[in-house]
Amino acid sequence: MEIPPLLRKSAWFAAALLPGLCTAASLEWPQFRGPAGDGVSSAAQIPVEWSASNGVAWSVEVPGKGWSSPVLSKGRIYLTSAVEGASSEVTLNALCLDAESGKLLWNTEVFRPDPGEVKAMHRKNTAASPTPIVEDGKVYVHFGHMGTAALDLDGRVRWSQTSLKYKPVHGTGGSPALTGGLLVFSADGSADPFVAALDAQTGAVRWQTPRNTTAKKNFSFCTPQVINLKTGPQIILPGSGFVGAYRPSDGAEIWRVNYGEGYSVVPRPVYSHGMLFLSSGFDSASLLAIRPEGAEGDATAGNIAWTLKKGAPHTPSVIIVEDLLFCVSDAGIASCVDVQSGEVRWSERLAGNFSSSPVAAEGRIYFQNEAGVAFVVKASSTYELLATNDLGEKTLASPAVADGTLFIRGEGHLFKISSSK
């Protein structure tokens, strides 16, 4: 059921003006793009201006390399990292830090893959790019073709799964999603791509569904989004050539919308106003608005509400505030689009290239480029740049948001940006 615009606006202002009413929710950022997987936070007093020397509560060195985004739960931050040892051997680790102090609480080796599995990747990628999920006393970590695992909150591995093998292109990138006791993720490699679901309690494979794509290039890196319709929940997962909706109970494909030869799809879909908003990927991206309610089989002809090519992102996910969609292309063109019509309200060039997905809080959009410069823009139908903040360190990860705080992962450090500094 859609929330009327007036109530959506009231809820937004309540979150901003009465933070005590939403403290629990605003201190949690448990998965890629936050509680609902859409980048929107109910947190209050989020910093607007900072730099490498101002507004940084702490910065700590993170062992190894990784572009997994930080997640936050109950005062702890969780990350993954690929740590190189002697003779080029790499371990895939899960890390936990105290959110207040930045102290490393534990660093657990989860996998020690064959070096050959680690090497083949894009220059912008790492062996630890998928973002963890923390829920119900477990931390779920995913390393694509190299394995998936669950740890308890003390850093002990409770189960690990390495039986699902596929040949990746450019490494791995898509994060998993949780739904109904299942951990779901894409396995879109160079050939025979599929979607898989593991039992969240045991790690056992519950189902595996072929993609059956006709696209020439099979590989993609998308994170699933779970939506709830009148007919029940659906797992939405774009891949090469099409976006598919899958039934959680058995993985059966419910419907698909084709978008030609689009491949290497990265942005996580967003569901709002009864529509799905997603990108068709490389080489020529289109932003699609799709109506999923009632869709069955091939829904390409009748379920696309609108498409937008100019300024469509290849990598960053979109974000929606009230009736406006905000996005930034990889080349730095930020746009504001009417959700219902697809009409572009404004389009402005931001400096640099972009990979991380934006976040929204208190009526502001935070766009962060690959050089570590964040552009804070008013979430409005007219363009207003509020601040430009240079952290001075490369970053491709997406921020985590909590009351008074942003957590930003750089190439070598994790930063806590605080409004109290």
ZIBELGI-V592339 format. One record per residue. RES is the residue in one letter. PHI is phi in whole degrees, 0 to 359 (none if undefined). PSI is psi in whole degrees, -180 to 180 (999 if undefined). OMEGA is omega in degrees with one decimal (999 if undefined). Layout:
# ZIBELGI-V592339
RES_PHI_PSI_OMEGA / RES_PHI_PSI_OMEGA
This chain:
# ZIBELGI-V592339
M_none_131_-179.7 / E_281_138_177.6 / I_276_130_178.7 / P_304_147_-178.2 / P_307_-40_-178.2 / L_296_-41_179.5 / L_290_-37_177.4 / R_298_-42_-179.7 / K_294_-41_179.4 / S_297_-42_179.5 / A_296_-39_179.6 / W_298_-46_-178.5 / F_291_-33_177.3 / A_296_-40_178.9 / A_295_-36_-177.6 / A_282_-39_-172.8 / L_267_-24_-177.4 / L_235_67_-175.4 / P_300_-24_179.8 / G_296_-23_-179.5 / L_283_-17_-175.2 / C_227_31_-175.3 / T_301_-46_-177.1 / A_300_-48_-178.9 / A_294_-38_-174.9 / S_281_-4_174.8 / L_257_6_-179.1 / E_245_135_173.5 / W_216_74_-161.8 / P_272_-1_-178.1 / Q_207_176_177.1 / F_302_122_-179.9 / R_74_21_167.6 / G_90_-172_-171.0 / P_306_-42_-179.4 / A_258_4_-179.6 / G_70_22_-176.3 / D_239_3_176.9 / G_83_0_-176.4 / V_263_133_-178.6 / S_242_145_173.6 / S_265_7_-177.5 / A_294_159_-177.9 / A_241_161_175.1 / Q_58_42_179.1 / I_284_137_-179.6 / P_302_145_176.7 / V_251_-35_-177.6 / E_233_138_174.8 / W_197_173_175.4 / S_206_-176_178.7 / A_296_-24_-176.9 / S_245_0_-176.5 / N_222_129_177.9 / G_88_1_179.1 / V_268_110_178.4 / A_292_-41_172.5 / W_198_157_168.9 / S_224_134_-179.1 / V_232_145_177.4 / E_287_135_179.1 / V_257_124_179.4 / P_300_139_175.3 / G_75_-161_-178.1 / K_232_146_177.2 / G_180_149_174.1 / W_244_18_170.6 / S_297_140_-179.3 / S_280_149_178.1 / P_292_141_170.4 / V_240_156_-169.9 / L_224_132_175.6 / S_205_130_175.3 / K_51_45_174.6 / G_78_13_178.5 / R_233_146_178.0 / I_250_138_-179.8 / Y_237_138_179.4 / L_219_167_165.7 / T_239_159_-177.4 / S_204_149_173.8 / A_256_117_-173.5 / V_251_120_-178.8 / E_272_131_179.5 / G_247_-153_-179.7 / A_293_149_176.6 / S_58_34_177.6 / S_62_16_176.3 / E_286_138_-176.8 / V_240_135_170.7 / T_250_146_178.6 / L_257_116_-168.8 / N_243_153_168.7 / A_251_137_-176.1 / L_236_148_176.0 / C_227_130_179.5 / L_233_151_174.5 / D_284_126_-175.5 / A_291_-28_-178.4 / E_286_-44_-172.5 / S_250_-19_-173.9 / G_84_2_-178.8 / K_295_134_176.1 / L_286_117_-177.2 / L_271_-40_173.1 / W_202_157_-178.4 / N_218_103_-172.0 / T_252_128_171.0 / E_287_125_-178.3 / V_257_-46_179.3 / F_223_152_172.3 / R_232_81_-172.3 / P_286_164_172.3 / D_298_134_-177.6 / P_306_-31_179.5 / G_295_-28_179.2 / E_287_-22_-173.4 / V_269_-32_-165.9 / K_291_-41_-171.8 / A_283_99_178.4 / M_203_163_177.4 / H_292_153_-178.0 / R_298_-26_179.3 / K_272_-8_-174.6 / N_265_168_172.2 / T_224_171_176.7 / A_282_-3_-179.8 / A_228_60_-179.4 / S_264_-33_177.4 / P_296_143_-176.5 / T_272_138_178.4 / P_292_169_170.7 / I_233_136_174.2 / V_240_124_-178.0 / E_198_140_173.8 / D_51_45_175.2 / G_77_13_178.5 / K_229_152_171.7 / V_245_120_-179.9 / Y_260_126_179.5 / V_238_144_-172.8 / H_226_131_178.8 / F_234_33_175.9 / G_61_-128_-177.1 / H_293_-11_-178.4 / M_266_-9_173.8 / G_135_165_179.9 / T_224_147_-176.6 / A_208_163_172.8 / A_236_135_177.3 / L_240_155_170.5 / D_277_177_-173.6 / L_284_-3_171.8 / D_262_4_175.6 / G_89_12_178.2 / R_270_132_179.0 / V_288_123_-179.3 / R_264_-34_170.5 / W_203_157_175.7 / S_219_149_-175.6 / Q_226_119_-179.9 / T_232_13_-174.6 / S_278_-19_-177.7 / L_273_99_-176.1 / K_253_142_172.1 / Y_204_162_-178.4 / K_265_110_-177.3 / P_281_163_169.7 / V_239_124_-178.6 / H_70_15_-179.7 / G_90_-160_-177.7 / T_243_156_-177.4 / G_208_-36_-176.1 / G_292_139_177.0 / S_270_160_176.7 / P_275_173_173.6 / A_225_151_178.0 / L_254_137_173.2 / T_200_128_174.3 / G_54_41_179.8 / G_78_13_179.8 / L_242_143_171.6 / L_254_113_-171.1 / V_248_140_178.1 / F_204_163_177.4 / S_271_150_173.4 / A_227_62_-174.3 / D_266_84_-179.1 / G_264_-156_-174.9 / S_287_-22_-179.1 / A_208_151_176.9 / D_51_55_179.9 / P_294_152_-179.7 / F_208_167_173.4 / V_249_138_-176.8 / A_232_151_175.1 / A_228_129_176.5 / L_253_150_171.1 / D_292_121_-175.2 / A_294_-20_-179.7 / Q_273_-33_-172.6 / T_239_-21_-175.4 / G_86_-2_179.5 / A_294_146_178.2 / V_287_120_179.7 / R_268_-40_173.6 / W_201_163_-177.9 / Q_213_118_-173.4 / T_243_123_177.7 / P_296_148_178.8 / R_283_-34_-179.1 / N_53_50_179.4 / T_268_150_175.4 / T_259_2_179.4 / A_296_146_-178.5 / K_291_-35_178.2 / K_252_119_-171.0 / N_274_-17_-167.2 / F_276_141_176.1 / S_207_171_-171.2 / F_220_40_-170.4 / C_270_152_176.3 / T_261_131_-179.6 / P_295_154_171.6 / Q_233_128_-179.7 / V_263_129_179.0 / I_237_155_179.3 / N_245_118_179.3 / L_249_177_178.4 / K_301_-33_-178.2 / T_275_-3_179.4 / G_122_180_-178.4 / P_288_150_175.3 / Q_225_143_174.4 / I_264_116_-178.8 / I_260_123_-175.6 / L_215_101_174.4 / P_294_149_175.7 / G_212_-164_-179.6 / S_289_123_175.7 / G_89_-24_-176.6 / F_195_163_168.3 / V_252_133_-179.1 / G_244_150_173.0 / A_248_131_-173.3 / Y_236_144_178.9 / R_280_124_-175.5 / P_300_-35_-173.4 / S_296_-37_-176.0 / D_221_0_178.0 / G_81_6_-179.1 / A_296_139_177.1 / E_285_128_-178.9 / I_268_-48_178.7 / W_205_166_174.1 / R_214_151_171.0 / V_237_122_-177.5 / N_275_145_174.1 / Y_224_40_170.9 / G_76_-131_-174.5 / E_263_14_178.6 / G_304_134_-177.0 / Y_214_178_-177.5 / S_50_45_-177.4 / V_284_129_-175.5 / V_242_-48_-170.8 / P_303_137_175.9 / R_284_134_178.9 / P_296_153_174.9 / V_238_136_179.6 / Y_247_123_-179.6 / S_198_151_177.3 / H_56_31_179.5 / G_73_14_-178.6 / M_227_154_172.7 / L_259_137_179.7 / F_239_122_-174.1 / L_206_168_-178.5 / S_251_150_179.0 / S_270_-2_173.1 / G_84_-164_-177.9 / F_284_159_0.3 / D_275_-36_-178.9 / S_246_101_-173.4 / A_286_144_168.4 / S_235_142_173.1 / L_267_124_-176.2 / L_247_140_169.4 / A_249_119_-172.8 / I_237_136_175.2 / R_267_110_-175.9 / P_274_-21_-175.5 / E_297_124_178.5 / G_81_0_-178.7 / A_290_140_176.6 / E_215_147_176.2 / G_58_-138_177.2 / D_278_105_-176.2 / A_258_16_-174.6 / T_299_-42_-171.8 / A_287_-36_-169.8 / G_247_-3_-170.9 / N_242_6_175.5 / I_269_119_-178.7 / A_281_-44_177.1 / W_196_162_176.2 / T_227_154_179.3 / L_218_126_-178.6 / K_259_-45_-175.1 / K_294_121_178.4 / G_82_8_-179.6 / A_291_137_-177.8 / P_280_146_169.5 / H_267_-33_-173.0 / T_240_-54_-178.4 / P_292_141_174.3 / S_284_161_178.4 / V_272_170_178.6 / I_218_145_-176.3 / I_235_129_175.0 / V_234_118_-175.4 / E_54_-119_-175.6 / D_256_20_-177.0 / L_237_138_174.7 / L_255_134_178.0 / F_240_140_178.4 / C_209_165_174.5 / V_222_133_177.9 / S_284_163_179.0 / D_301_-29_-179.6 / A_273_0_172.5 / G_98_18_174.7 / I_270_110_178.2 / A_269_139_-176.7 / S_224_151_171.9 / C_242_126_-171.7 / V_231_138_174.3 / D_292_126_-174.6 / V_298_-42_-173.7 / Q_284_-42_-172.1 / S_258_-21_-173.9 / G_81_7_178.8 / E_289_132_178.8 / V_280_120_179.4 / R_275_-40_173.0 / W_204_157_178.1 / S_214_123_-175.5 / E_225_146_177.9 / R_273_126_171.2 / L_258_154_-175.9 / A_285_141_172.4 / G_93_-179_176.6 / N_257_154_-172.6 / F_231_135_172.6 / S_233_-37_-177.2 / S_288_154_179.4 / S_272_142_-178.4 / P_289_161_173.0 / V_235_158_179.4 / A_233_139_176.4 / A_202_138_173.5 / E_53_40_177.1 / G_75_22_178.5 / R_230_150_173.9 / I_249_134_179.4 / Y_250_108_175.7 / F_258_130_-177.7 / Q_235_124_-177.6 / N_272_177_-173.3 / E_290_-18_178.7 / A_274_-2_-179.8 / G_91_18_178.0 / V_261_125_179.5 / A_256_133_177.1 / F_250_118_-179.6 / V_261_119_-172.7 / V_238_140_176.7 / K_295_134_178.9 / A_281_78_-171.7 / S_217_161_177.7 / S_284_-7_171.1 / T_243_139_-174.1 / Y_287_129_174.9 / E_214_111_177.0 / L_276_119_-176.2 / L_269_-33_-178.4 / A_195_153_171.9 / T_234_120_-169.7 / N_236_117_-177.5 / D_259_113_-179.7 / L_276_-17_175.1 / G_80_16_178.8 / E_214_135_179.7 / K_304_141_174.8 / T_208_137_173.8 / L_241_-5_-179.5 / A_278_157_178.3 / S_268_144_-177.0 / P_290_158_167.2 / A_251_147_-172.8 / V_235_137_172.8 / A_214_171_-179.6 / D_309_124_175.6 / G_70_10_-167.0 / T_213_145_164.2 / L_237_137_172.7 / F_250_122_-175.1 / I_236_127_177.8 / R_266_122_174.7 / G_261_-174_-177.3 / E_297_-33_-178.6 / G_232_-10_-173.4 / H_225_158_167.3 / L_252_130_-177.0 / F_248_139_169.7 / K_252_113_178.3 / I_262_125_-172.3 / S_234_139_178.0 / S_287_-14_-179.1 / S_273_-7_-179.2 / K_273_999_999
